[in-house]
Amino acid sequence: MINQQPSQRQTPYNVRVELGPRSYDIYIEDDCTARACAFVRNDYAGKSIFVIADQAVNSLCADAVVAALKPDFDKVELYSVPSGEASKSVDMYGDILQWLACQGARRDSLIIAIGGGVIGDLAGFIAASYMRGVDFIQIPTTLLAQVDSSVGGKTAINIAAGKNLVGAFYQPKAVFCSSSILKSLPTREMRSGYAEIYKYGLLWDADFMVWLHDNAARLLAHEADAVHYAVQRCCEIKAEIVAQDERESGLRALLNLGHTFAHVLETLCGYDDRLRHGEAVSIGMCLAADLSEKLGFIDSEDALTVSRHLKSLSMPTSYGDIANRPKTSVDEMIALMYRDKKASAQGITFIVLERLGKAACHSNISENMLRDVLERFIENA
Ligand SMILES: NC(=O)c1ccc[n+]([C@@H]2O[C@H](COP(=O)([O-])OP(=O)(O)OC[C@H]3O[C@@H](n4cnc5c(N)ncnc54)[C@H](O)[C@@H]3O)[C@@H](O)[C@H]2O)c1
């Protein structure tokens, strides 16, 4: 796919995810609400509509979607989900399935997910499993959800044994990303989403990475052209990767750059408020860069480029940046890596940077080298 510069691009910034009969479009513009409602009226006339929304976005978006659709449909119902990761639970999943059944939802009904990654993952898994699958569309309302979780069809809920352990690959019928809705996001959530954006530049597109070095501050300040271009470029990269490897048997694993380390840190913090997912990814990418340097792929200046950039945006880059960080050891961190669901019988696969803008999977990394990287990480806190 040709990476056109932002000035050559046309609005709305659509991206197509090519998956044969499961292909769909991602729409990116200031406010997609009217476009989303027109899509529903056009494709689901005469059907019943079930909106599953984060309660934090009811007044920002969900109420408007329901009000706009009500005149044209016999049944438009809204389920408001309490904000937060705790809602990605078996209990909430069961409650909403029960609600759908009581409301008379059928195989040809449509589910509309409105919220961040929590709602997208939860509502997506509900759509995948209710009556063995009903259509759903995504209206992502966080930066992280617009650039990552709403695209590609991974859906999941958490169980006591671990995060995202139950789920399905299930693609939405369309994704509608409004840049204006991000304006109410707390700065911390914007930064958390930014970590995933920078990840795409590092793993796939050096030109995009350089553009981010120059434009990240504008993006985080909600300048529309910067937000639109960044969301579009991330969706293009994810679409390109997912089109080649929908179920993560190879290439798609590159999207986990920094995530093996991030999951360890999130587990150590108990997935609580000390560390948002994107913050863990920010630190994880710095560790992946350190490991890549140790392996001789990139030099120390490249590794520093990554951490300096993230630091310049006040993102966490080291163990010491985690407030009230838990005590840990190299042994504990390595043990947690082996427990990660992405570890296989062959061991842990790391995503390393062969250069800035190109990642690759490596599974035969010596434990001594890993220990060196982790020792330095813990000692420098
Ligand atoms: N499926 C995937 O491919 C994938 C990829 C990455 C992450 N995830 C999942 O995504 C989840 C994290 O997503 P997230 O970071 O969007 O978290 P989130 O859904 O919890 O949203 C973050 C916070 O922002 C609030 N919020 C949402 N939209 C808002 C808005 N427009 N204005 C103000 N507040 C708003 C929410 O209420 C919440 O408090 C995790 O569960 C993670 O596992 C999934």
The ligand as a MOL file (V3000), in Angstrom:
LIG
                    3D

  0  0  0     0  0            999 V3000
M  V30 BEGIN CTAB
M  V30 COUNTS 44 48 0 0 0
M  V30 BEGIN ATOM
M  V30 1 N -9.3750 -6.3570 20.5010 0
M  V30 2 C -8.1680 -5.8710 20.3470 0
M  V30 3 O -7.5120 -6.0510 19.3100 0
M  V30 4 C -7.5790 -5.0370 21.4560 0
M  V30 5 C -6.3760 -4.3300 21.2420 0
M  V30 6 C -5.9050 -3.5120 22.2720 0
M  V30 7 C -6.5980 -3.4270 23.4730 0
M  V30 8 N -7.7470 -4.1400 23.6440 0 CHG=1
M  V30 9 C -8.5130 -4.0330 24.8830 0
M  V30 10 O -8.9910 -2.7010 24.9770 0
M  V30 11 C -9.1980 -2.3630 26.3410 0
M  V30 12 C -8.6150 -1.0100 26.6020 0
M  V30 13 O -9.2780 -0.0850 25.7850 0
M  V30 14 P -9.3550 1.4640 26.1630 0
M  V30 15 O -8.0040 1.9590 26.4740 0
M  V30 16 O -10.1490 2.1170 25.0970 0 CHG=-1
M  V30 17 O -10.1160 1.4340 27.5540 0
M  V30 18 P -11.6250 1.7070 28.0080 0
M  V30 19 O -12.6060 1.1500 27.0870 0
M  V30 20 O -11.6890 1.2700 29.4420 0
M  V30 21 O -11.7310 3.3040 27.9580 0
M  V30 22 C -10.8720 4.0750 28.7750 0
M  V30 23 C -11.6480 5.0660 29.6400 0
M  V30 24 O -12.1190 6.1120 28.8230 0
M  V30 25 C -13.5310 6.3220 29.0530 0
M  V30 26 N -14.0340 6.8470 27.7860 0
M  V30 27 C -14.2730 6.1680 26.6310 0
M  V30 28 N -14.5510 7.0270 25.6490 0
M  V30 29 C -14.5220 8.2740 26.1720 0
M  V30 30 C -14.6940 9.5790 25.6590 0
M  V30 31 N -14.9200 9.7800 24.3510 0
M  V30 32 N -14.5760 10.6280 26.5110 0
M  V30 33 C -14.2860 10.4370 27.8180 0
M  V30 34 N -14.0740 9.2390 28.3770 0
M  V30 35 C -14.1910 8.1650 27.5480 0
M  V30 36 C -14.0380 4.9850 29.4790 0
M  V30 37 O -15.2160 5.1320 30.2640 0
M  V30 38 C -12.8740 4.4790 30.3270 0
M  V30 39 O -12.9420 5.0320 31.6260 0
M  V30 40 C -8.5550 -3.4680 27.1600 0
M  V30 41 O -9.5600 -4.2880 27.6890 0
M  V30 42 C -7.7280 -4.2440 26.1330 0
M  V30 43 O -7.6310 -5.6110 26.4500 0
M  V30 44 C -8.2500 -4.9300 22.6560 0
M  V30 END ATOM
M  V30 BEGIN BOND
M  V30 1 1 1 2
M  V30 2 2 2 3
M  V30 3 1 2 4
M  V30 4 1 4 5
M  V30 5 2 4 44
M  V30 6 2 5 6
M  V30 7 1 6 7
M  V30 8 2 7 8
M  V30 9 1 8 9
M  V30 10 1 8 44
M  V30 11 1 9 10
M  V30 12 1 9 42
M  V30 13 1 10 11
M  V30 14 1 11 12
M  V30 15 1 11 40
M  V30 16 1 12 13
M  V30 17 1 13 14
M  V30 18 2 14 15
M  V30 19 1 14 16
M  V30 20 1 14 17
M  V30 21 1 17 18
M  V30 22 2 18 19
M  V30 23 1 18 20
M  V30 24 1 18 21
M  V30 25 1 21 22
M  V30 26 1 22 23
M  V30 27 1 23 24
M  V30 28 1 23 38
M  V30 29 1 24 25
M  V30 30 1 25 26
M  V30 31 1 25 36
M  V30 32 1 26 27
M  V30 33 1 26 35
M  V30 34 2 27 28
M  V30 35 1 28 29
M  V30 36 1 29 30
M  V30 37 2 29 35
M  V30 38 1 30 31
M  V30 39 2 30 32
M  V30 40 1 32 33
M  V30 41 2 33 34
M  V30 42 1 34 35
M  V30 43 1 36 37
M  V30 44 1 36 38
M  V30 45 1 38 39
M  V30 46 1 40 41
M  V30 47 1 40 42
M  V30 48 1 42 43
M  V30 END BOND
M  V30 END CTAB
M  END
